[in-house]
Amino acid sequence: MDNLKFTLVIYVILCLCVPQSLGQNCPSTRKIGESNPSSKKDKIDAFGTGLGILLDATDDEYKINCCGVVESWEFYVKTNPGTVQLQIWRPDGAVGQFKLVGQNSYTVDSGNENAELLYSVPASQRISIRDGDYIGFYTAGDPMISHKVEGGASDGYTYSTSIGVLTVGSTFDWGSQTSDTRKEYAIHARVDPGNTPTLSNLDQTVTFPDSTAANTLMYTVTSSDNDPLDTLTVSMTTTTSSFSFDAVSGEVRNTGALPHGNNDLSFTVTDDCGNTDTGTLRITVTNSVPVINNLPATADITEDHMTEQLLYTLDVTDASLADTVSCTIASTTPSTTNFFSRINAGSTSVYGIYIKAQPSLSYDTARQYTLIISCTDTKDTAQGSFIVYVTRNNPPTFDNLQATTSITASSTTTGTTIYTVKSTDTDSSQLYYNMTCVPANCPFTIHNSGEILATADLSQHTVAGYDLYIYVTDGKTLVGPRTLTVILLGINTSPVITNLPLASPISIPENSALSASVFQVSVSDVNTGDTHTYTASYNPGLGSTLFSFNTATGLLSTSSSQNINYESIVSTATTYVITITATDGQATATQTLSVAITNQNEAPVFGKDSYAISGNEGLSGSTVGNPSFDVTDPDSGATLTYAIDCPTFIINSNSGVITFSHDYDLDVAGTASSITCTVTVSDGDLKDTASLVVTINDVNDNTPTFGSSAYTFYASPATGVGTVLGSIAASDADIGAFGTVSYTIDQVVLGNEYFGVQSNGDFYVKNGLTAFSSGTTLTVTATVADTGGLQDTATVSVIIPESTTAAPTTTTDRHITFLEDSRNIAWLTVASIMLAGLLLFCAYLIVRFGSFPCKNGSFKPNAHKVNRWPRTDRTEKVKLARKKHAKNHWRYGLENARDNKYGHYIVNHV
């Protein structure tokens, strides 16, 4: 006996003192709920179909106390095979509000009832659980999971017969549903700790130049978790603000200029249970070396130069976004301090090479200086050479150039002097000439005397003129060129296309107007009376369909009949070389013109001006419909996005599917059933709009409901037809057609329609009650239904009481008391005797066994529990007793008798 008491004390101490590790990772195969479902197979719920149960007992038997996943379910099915939704609920905000975080569907086949079933959840369907979640289940058909009526108020649960089928993520107000106690359900969830998340593509090193533009994608960090319902959170830590991380997309981007060198970014991925993985991304930034674009170069300076002067402006570039480049003269050969480098006036970064004032140059001492220019961004250096030539003063000068002279071709023969160039040089008496000419191979030459002579007979010459480029030198300094234009008179001069060729192609955009001017050919001809005609050929030949050429005027235009579409010609060519020939009937001139067709962004276009969809009212996020927009965009590969201007809806920017932005209920006053919106499609630059008419259909989503499940009215056989006995009015939250209700009464058992219900819910006598004697209770079932078929029922009892008085008197009637009823005295006496015997038996047990029943010396902690009536049995017995007492009261002429929940009777005086 003493050993048993000591064991019990140790057991209680361990239960009270060992702390529960709530919120830690679940150990493998921990059972949450009833560990032995077969022990709770006694009863099945009688609530009918569509029963949802939330096992929120305050003893926390079915409450999740760790973090992990549901590995399997084990439950006892007593009857009603079918499909059961095994659910995990999580408190969500307000008291009584829960979110359905996961559910596993399991179908019990016929023949498997009256058995304990184990459902091992596939890995891809395992529900992630958290400390504080609760087990629940739902059966669309009749209840199937058994329970045992035992325990106390802490063995509670909440049930609902109106919850319906819910999707994961839905919320439900369990706090507004019915609670009950003293039931333990035959179900438990077996849980596991779940898996640790991983950073799939770290550690990693990537390299970028410091010229990389801001907001460039550096890397995309990816993570994974074998628990499919886990939410992963990825975070980044770094010592620099040069990088940003998008935890949703996993993208790492630079916020500005990249810092040179190695940049280590640390990442941590965390799942809902706090399991983590870490990794490092190293971004190595390389330097972009500065470039001197215009060296080597030279400059001339006279030996008598006296002022500070900019000799040359350096063109230095550095692709780095944040680097500052500085330039200096690293060395000068021969050595001198006459030259220096600095930032040019009016600039903040452009350097120039300067000669200082009063440099004291001497042509005879140093005729050139070689400067080594060094430009650095502090990390790398670029160099180039710059040569300064020192020249003597007083170069020769031309006295009669530039100039133009005309000669008669027919009288100019070989050796004829056509012009004499005159020059002056104060330092030299001997000058030397040379020249070049355009067109080349001209029929002239120049002597050192300055005379220009014809080298051929020009009487048959056809070139209308030449430009002679003449140079003079004194043997030290070359001056020139100066131009002498020679015009030949009396010959047929070939026409000259003066505005071709061009330095770059002409660009015209696609979709240019028909017959739009592209290029006007200009021709000059010494023979002013000549008439010119033009021809054009195209390469590729497709150009002949894109352009039109006027042979009389030389005007090149776009086609008069065909628009230029870049997308249709890009596979052939977008640049066309047009060979243009001008002729005066004798001589011709030919040049080429390049025309480039440029692509233009063209707006997307809806196929219709208006679209329409219809859908049912619903919750936020539910789909209204897909308008199936037919949008065309001539630009291939364009990414189109949709937008809508109605705040009621959200449009999928890619697919165009319309969903509700908030709960939409037509039963709310003022809610429109048709909304016209403007939908916009955009390619990122250009856009088009169309109207969208959204029609919302009313749904019969509210069941009409009686104010009570049972009504009791009193009448007498003499109650007149049409007499209203009371109201059983029902309510329906729907408005419109679905809010209209009608009443019917099932009174087949009465053999006639004795009662009726008016449209306002008044319950009245439809036919006389003389067929019924006093002391009769008439019970009928009233049904209220809306136009959508949803309905509710209530029991209506009409009591025709008995009276002990033959006629009304002045005697005051009253209800008999509990002890005035002889039948109550009888059963109370028997109950007292039985109670006394039970107490004596308990006293015997205490004396004989020491308060605790034992078997083979082992402690039976449940042996002292007392079986109680199930609540449902107790309730039925109370109802039968109430009916008997009511009938007995009316037999004694008493009215308005009723009993409270404690079985006491109330006496009302008339």
Secondary structure, DSSP 4 states (H G I P E B T S, - for coil): -HHHHHHHHHHHHHHHHSPP-TTSBPPTTEEEE-S-GGGG-SB---S-SSEEEE---TT-TTB--SBEEEEEEEEEE-S--SEEEEEEEEE-SSTTEEEEEEEEEEEPPTT--SEEEEEEPPGGGPPEE-TT-EEEEEESSS--B-EE--S-TTS-EEEESS-----TT-EEEGGGSEEE-S-EESEEEEEE-----EETT-SEEEEEETTPPTT-EEEE--EE-SSTTPPPEEEEE-S-SSEEE-TTT-EEEESSSPPSEEEEEEEEEE-TT--EEEEEEEEEEEPPPPEETT-SEEEEEETT--S-EEEEE--EE---SS---EEEEEEEES--SSEEEEEPTT-SS-EEEEE-SS----TTT-SEEEEEEEEE-SS-EEEEEEEEEEE-S---EESS-SEEEEEEGGG--TT-EEEE--EE-TT-S--EEEEEEESSS-SEEE-TTSEEEE-S--TT----EEEEEEEEE-SS-EEEEEEEEEEEESS-PPPEETT-S-SS-EEEETTPPTT-EEEE--EE-SSTT---EEEEEEESTTHHHHEEE-TTT-EEEE-SS----HHHHTTT-SEEEEEEEEE-SS-EEEEEEEEEEEP-----EESSSEEEEEEE-B-TT-EEE-----EE-SSTTPPPEEEES-TTEEE-TTT--EEESS-B-TTSTT--SEEEEEEEEESSS-EEEEEEEEEEEP------EES-SEEEEE--TTPPTT-EEEE--EE-S--GGGG-EEEEEE-GGGTS--EEE-TT-EEEE-S--TTS-TTEEEEEEEEEEETTS-EEEEEEEEEE---S-SS--S----PPPGGGSHHHHHHHHHHHHHHHHHHHHHHHHHHHHTTS-EETTEE-TTTT------HHHHHHHHHHHHHHHHHHHHHTT--S--B-TTS-B-----
